[in-house]
């Protein structure tokens, strides 16, 4: 019996030492995405204009890296903090900790090199080598065209400085260790020709990160096999809003829609006369930044629709809103 206990004790010690070694490796050797490239991007008017379109209407960078007015439908951007960061993603929203969007104006990243910004966007690694939690969908951005990333950086550099200091993130266990395994080297691609509508639509949908919200998530991570089927829950003061099924399932998704119907779902929010209404106590709100995506070119929206018709249909039936949510 003593011999058996000794063997068990040795095995436990080996397991503990192996776990400690693995944790030490993850914390000290990762993320391993390489040094930031040496870049000095020429900020041409064409790049700035393309970057403005991407940042405001496709990748919608400024949606998170600003302050949103959650008292109004679709939470439009509030005045005075454009690009200044601070939007909170917390445990109450299902995330494993507290995460704040970074200030991306010159006040926040003015001392970053173009290469360091490029590495952050495409690999999820900060200026100082720290891993970033993938609320910013860098795993998607790392699949885009290098030129489009250059355009985004060119536009970001034109933002007016906003003096807004951002709190440090808080990571729950074991994410405080696993966070270092999340960044990955970029796998950049070429932007397809718009004449190949499905391939181009896949590219635009990747840049827009449609799949990130329109899938089920657990502890901030996308649940494999639920892509585009909706189901991500957004906990708000007046209830729970659930993301829509945008797969081509005819019963529960958008399989019975036409391209025209898809475009028209967005375009009313592009009307200059549209003003987001105040949301009542029992009324649904949504994190979907309709007014920003509504600025997308119609051809880009049609391409996204064409691509979505090719993804796996998901039968998930979504209840869009459950009012009067109580944490109790």
N, C-alpha and C positions, 0 to 999 in steps of 0.2 A: 504493500500500500504506500509506504514511504517512497519507494522507487517511482511509482506511478505519479504521486504528487510532485515529485521532483521533476519528472518529465513534463508534466502539465505546466509547472512553474517556469521551466526553461522555454517552453513553447510560447507561453504568454509573454515572457520577457522579449523573445524574438519578435513577436507580433507588435509589441509596444515600440521596440526600437525601430522596426521597419516603418511603422506608421509615423514615428517622429522624424525619421530620415526623409520620408516622402513629403511630409509637411514642410520640413526645412528646405527641401529642394524646390517645392512649389513657391514658397515664400521668398526664396533668395535667387533662384535661377530663372524664374519666369516672371513676367512674360518674355518670350524670346522671339521678337519679331524683327530684330536687327536695329541698327542705328537709324535715326531720322535721316532721310536723304538730304544732300546738300542742294538746295533749290533757291533760286531767285526768280520767281515767276514774273514775266512781263505782263503787267496789268493793262492790257489793251482795252479800248472801249468795247470791242466785240466780246471779249471774255467777261468783262464786268456786266454787260447786258445779259449774256447767257447765264452767268452766275446769279444775277438778280432773279431771273425767271425760275431757275432751279431752287434757290433758297426760299422764295416766297410762294411758289405755286406747285412744285413737285416734291422736292425733298423737305420742304417747309421747315428749314432749320430754325427760322425765327419764330415759329410756332411754339417751340419749347424754350428757346433761348431768349424769351421776352416774358412779360407778365400778361396773363389772360384774365379777362373780366368774366368770372364764372357766374355772375348774376344775370348774364344775357345768354341767349341761345347760341350754342356753338362756341361760346367763350372767345369772342373776338379779342384782338390784342388791345390792351389798355395803353393809353398814352404815357410817354415819359420813360419807357424802359425797353426800347427797341434794341434787341440783341444783348441786353444787360443781364440776362440770366436770372436764376433764382426760383424758377418754377419747381415745385416740390413733388417728388414721387416717393410716397411713404408706405409704411406698413399697413395703414388704413386702406390703401389702394391695392394691397396684395403683394407689395414688393418686400424683399428680404432686407429691410433697413430703411434708411432715409437718404435720398439722393436729390441733389439740386443741379439744375441745368447751369452750365458754366456761362460766365460773362464772356461773350465772343467779340465784344467791341475792343478797340485799342486799349481801353482801360484794363480789360481782362487778359487779353493775349497779345498785347502790343509788343511784348518782349520775346514772343515766340518767333522762331524762324518759319519761313514758308514750309520748309521740310518737316518741322515739328508739327505744324498744323496738318500737313498732308498725312503724316503718320498717325495722328490722332483720329482723323476722319476715316481712314482706310483700314486701320488695324486695332484701334481702341487702346492706344498707349499714349499717356500724357507726356508733356515736355520732360518731366523728371523720370520717366520710365515706369510710372505707376499704371496699373491696369484700370481701365474705365469700365463701369458696369454698362452692359449693352442696352441701356434705355435709348441712347443714340445708336441707331442700327448700323454700326460700323461694319458688321458682317455683310450687310447689303451694299453699303457704300464701297467696300473693298472689291466689289465685283463690277464697278462702273468703269467708264472710260477715263483714262488719266486726264484727258483734256477737260472733261467735265469737272473733275476735282480741282484742276487748276482754275477753272472759271469760278467755282464756289469760293475758293480762297481769294481770288481777285476781287470778288464782290464783298466778301466779309471785311476785307481791308479798307473798304470805303465807308464802313459804318461810323457814325459819329460816336465818340467816346461816351460811355455812360458810367458814372461813378457809382458802382453798386458792388459791394463786397459779398461774396457767396460763402455760405457755411460749408465746412468740410463734410463729406459723406459719412454715414454710419453703416457698417456692414454687420449683419447678423451672422452667427456661426451656422453652417460651415462656409457661407459665402465669403466671409472675410479671408478664407484660405483659397477657396476655389476661384475667386475673382481673377487670380493670376493665370488661370488656365483658359480664360475666355478670349483674350486677344489672339488674333491669328494673322499670319502674313497675308497681305492683300493678294487677290487673284483678279487683277484688272482685266478688262475686256475692251473690245471696240464697240462703240455705239452702232447698232445695226442700222441699215438704211430704212427710212420710213416706208419705202415701197414694200418691205417685208413686214407687213403689219403685225403679225403675231410675234415675231422675234423682237420687233421694235416695242411692241406693247409689253412684252415681258421685261424689257430693259427699263421702260418708264415705270412699270409697277414695282420693279426692284428699287429704283431710285425713290419712289414714293413710299416704299415699305408697307404696301397694302397688307401683306400677309402678317405683319407684326401685330396689328390690332384685330384683324379679321381671322383670328384663330383662338383656340382656347389656350389659357396660360395658367401655370401653377408656380407660385413663388417667383413670379417675374419671368419664368422661362416658357417658351412656346411648347405646347404639347405636340409631339410628333404625330402625324396622321390626321390632324385637325385643320390643316392649312386651308385658308379661305372659307372655312365653314362657319366663321363667326364664333361667338361664345365668350369672348373676353369681357369680363365684368368691370365696370367703372363705378366705384362707390362714391356717391355724391350726397350732399346734405339732404336732398329731397327724394332719394331713392337710388336704385341700381339700374344703370343703363348698360345694355349688353350689345356688343358689336354684331353687325348684320352678317348673315351668310351670303357671301358674294361668289360662291361657287356656282357652276352651271346646273345644279340640281333644280329640276323644274318645279317641284313642290315647295321647297323651302329656300331655294337660292334665287339666282337671276337667270336661270336657264330658259325661262319663257319670255324674258325681256327682249326688246330690240335695241340696237345700238342707239337709235334716236331716243328711246326712253331712258337709257343710261345717261346720255349727254344731258337730257332735260332734268335729270335728278340734280345736276350740279348748277346749271346755268342760271336759275333764278337768283342765286346768291351773288352772281356777277353783276346784277343790275345796280347801277350807281344809286338808285333810289332805295335799295334794300337797306334796312336798319335792323340788326338783331334785336328781337323783343326781350323784355324782361321776363325771366322765367318765374312762374308762380310756385307756391309752396308744394303743390302736388303735381307739378308739370315736369315732363321729361326734359332734361338737358343732355347734351352730347359733347364728347371731347373732339368729335370729327370737325376739323377746321374747314367748314364748308366754304366760307368766304375766301379762303386761301386757295383751296383746290379748284374753286370755281374760275380762277384766273388761268387755269390750264388751257392750252390751245385745244380746240374741238378735235383736231386730228389726233392729239395725244390721248384724249379721253376715249376716242373711238378705238385707238390701238390697244389701250388697256382692256376695253371691253372684249375685243377680239381675242386677246390673250386669255382672259378669264374664262372664255368659253371652251378653252382647251385644257383647263386644269381638272383635277379629279372632282367629280360631284360629291358633295357632302350633304347627307340627309338631315343634318342638325337643324331642328326647329327652334328658332330663337324667339324668346319673349323679350321684346326690345326694352321694356321698362317695368320695373316693380317699384311702385311709389312707397313713400313713407318708410324707408329702410331705417331700422334701429339696430345699433350694435348690440343692444341687450337681447 
